[in-house]
Amino acid sequence: MRIVAGKYKGTNLRGPADRRVRPTAEPVRAALLDRLAPELAGARVLDLFAGSGALGLEALSRGAASCDFVETRETSLSALRSNIIACRSRERTRVFVRDALPYAAMLTVGAYHVAFCDPPYESRMLDRVVDHWRASHFALVLACEHARTHDGLPPGDEALAVGETVVTIYRAPAGTVVREQGARREGRGRRPGP
């Protein structure tokens, strides 16, 4: 697993030592980040259910200003911290050791430019994050990775299909704005250690 494009292109990423965690495949990351390229320049990014952090780090590699990662599994946190260091991104990242659902539920309109959501496939946690987003528009763009067989999601503005994986992309209504940098601190984050 590696960074596909941008400043950190070719940087090898460590995957979590946990078979239950499924990092986003390179072709899916490439297709999604290519599609979101106009929104990434200078963006504040959120990576929910971050795992190895591949999505958020790919966004940083392609020009995002910062990324907040939300993850609870210790094996994933170990890989995530290692990958942040490998990409020399410590100053542009925060790691929130929190459950993704309560974290998303506390966010208000305009907290982020782009948010990624990649919970375990077939999990209804995805539906709940989408419900929170529809109520608050906490990001201008919400990109949700899921299995092709996942049903019940509200239709998005667009969908990317790569093999058995689909990424449904939701966009906030026109006129939604991202709050100033100083107002975005929704919780206590912690930078990864050395």
C-alpha positions in Angstrom: 0.0 0.0 0.0 1.4 3.4 -1.0 0.5 7.0 -1.7 -0.7 7.1 -5.3 -0.1 10.7 -6.3 1.1 14.2 -5.2 3.8 15.4 -2.9 4.2 12.0 -1.1 3.7 9.8 -4.2 5.3 6.4 -3.8 5.5 6.6 0.0 4.9 3.2 1.5 2.1 3.0 4.0 1.8 0.5 6.8 -1.5 -1.4 7.2 -3.0 -2.2 10.6 -2.1 -5.7 11.9 -5.8 -6.6 12.0 -7.7 -8.7 9.5 -10.9 -6.9 10.3 -9.5 -3.6 8.9 -9.7 -3.2 5.2 -7.6 -0.3 3.9 -9.0 1.6 0.9 -7.5 0.0 -2.2 -5.2 2.1 -4.4 -7.5 2.2 -7.4 -10.4 3.4 -5.3 -8.2 6.1 -3.6 -6.9 7.2 -7.0 -10.4 7.4 -8.6 -11.9 9.3 -5.6 -9.0 11.7 -5.1 -8.8 12.5 -8.8 -12.6 13.3 -8.7 -12.2 15.5 -5.7 -9.0 17.3 -6.9 -10.7 20.7 -7.2 -12.0 20.6 -3.6 -8.6 19.5 -2.1 -6.4 22.6 -2.6 -6.0 24.1 0.8 -8.9 22.0 2.3 -9.4 21.0 5.9 -10.1 17.3 5.7 -11.7 14.8 8.1 -11.0 11.1 7.9 -13.6 9.1 9.9 -12.9 5.4 10.7 -9.4 6.4 9.6 -7.7 3.0 9.9 -4.2 3.4 8.3 -5.0 7.0 7.3 -4.5 6.3 3.6 -7.4 8.5 2.5 -6.5 11.5 4.6 -2.8 11.2 3.8 -3.5 10.9 0.1 -5.6 14.2 0.4 -2.6 15.9 2.1 -0.3 14.6 -0.6 -2.6 16.2 -3.2 -2.7 19.7 -1.6 -5.1 19.6 1.4 -4.0 22.0 4.2 -4.8 19.7 7.2 -6.4 16.4 8.1 -8.1 15.3 11.3 -8.1 11.5 11.8 -10.7 9.7 13.9 -9.9 6.2 15.0 -10.2 3.9 18.1 -8.6 0.6 17.3 -5.1 0.4 18.8 -3.7 -1.6 15.8 -5.0 1.0 13.4 -3.7 3.9 15.6 -0.2 2.4 15.5 -0.3 2.1 11.7 -1.8 5.6 11.4 0.8 7.3 13.5 3.6 5.5 11.6 2.1 6.6 8.3 1.8 10.2 9.4 5.5 10.2 10.3 6.4 8.5 7.0 4.6 11.3 5.1 6.2 14.0 7.3 2.8 15.3 8.0 2.8 15.7 11.8 2.3 19.5 11.8 -0.8 19.2 9.5 -2.6 16.4 11.3 -4.5 15.7 14.5 -5.4 12.2 15.7 -8.7 11.9 17.7 -8.9 8.7 19.6 -12.7 8.7 19.6 -15.6 6.8 18.2 -16.5 8.1 14.8 -20.3 8.3 15.3 -20.3 10.6 18.4 -17.5 12.6 16.8 -19.6 13.2 13.6 -22.7 13.8 15.7 -21.1 16.8 17.5 -19.9 18.5 14.4 -21.8 21.6 13.1 -22.2 23.1 9.7 -19.0 24.0 7.9 -16.5 22.3 10.2 -14.6 20.8 7.2 -14.2 21.1 3.4 -14.0 17.4 2.7 -14.9 14.4 4.9 -14.2 10.7 4.2 -16.2 8.0 5.8 -15.1 4.3 5.5 -16.6 2.2 8.2 -16.6 -1.7 8.0 -18.5 -2.8 4.9 -22.2 -3.5 5.4 -22.2 -1.6 8.7 -25.2 0.7 9.4 -22.7 3.1 11.0 -22.4 4.5 7.5 -26.1 5.3 7.4 -25.9 7.1 10.7 -22.9 9.3 9.6 -24.8 10.2 6.4 -27.9 11.1 8.6 -25.7 13.3 10.8 -24.2 15.0 7.7 -27.6 15.6 6.1 -28.8 17.3 9.3 -25.7 19.4 9.8 -23.6 19.5 6.6 -20.5 19.3 8.7 -18.4 19.2 5.5 -19.0 20.6 2.0 -18.2 17.2 0.6 -18.9 13.8 2.2 -17.3 10.8 0.4 -18.6 7.4 1.7 -16.9 4.2 0.8 -19.1 1.1 0.9 -19.7 -2.3 -0.7 -21.8 -2.3 -3.9 -24.3 -4.4 -2.0 -24.9 -1.8 0.7 -28.5 -0.7 0.4 -30.6 2.0 2.0 -28.3 5.0 1.6 -30.0 8.2 0.3 -28.9 9.0 -3.3 -25.7 11.0 -3.5 -24.7 13.7 -6.0 -22.5 11.1 -7.7 -21.1 7.7 -7.3 -17.8 6.1 -8.3 -17.8 2.3 -8.7 -14.5 0.4 -8.7 -15.0 -3.4 -8.7 -17.2 -4.3 -5.7 -16.5 -0.9 -4.0 -18.7 2.2 -4.5 -17.9 5.7 -3.2 -21.1 7.8 -2.8 -20.3 11.5 -2.8 -22.6 14.0 -1.2 -22.3 17.8 -1.6 -23.7 20.4 0.8 -26.2 22.9 -0.6 -24.9 25.9 -2.5 -24.0 28.7 0.0 -22.7 26.4 2.7 -19.4 27.8 3.9 -16.6 26.4 6.0 -16.0 28.2 9.3 -12.8 30.1 10.0 -9.8 28.0 11.1 -9.9 29.0 14.7 -13.5 27.9 15.1 -13.0 24.4 13.8 -11.6 22.9 17.0 -14.5 20.5 17.8 -12.6 18.4 20.3 -9.3 17.6 21.8 -6.9 16.0 19.3 -3.5 14.7 19.9 -0.6 14.8 17.5 1.0 11.5 16.9 4.1 10.8 19.0 7.6 10.3 17.5 
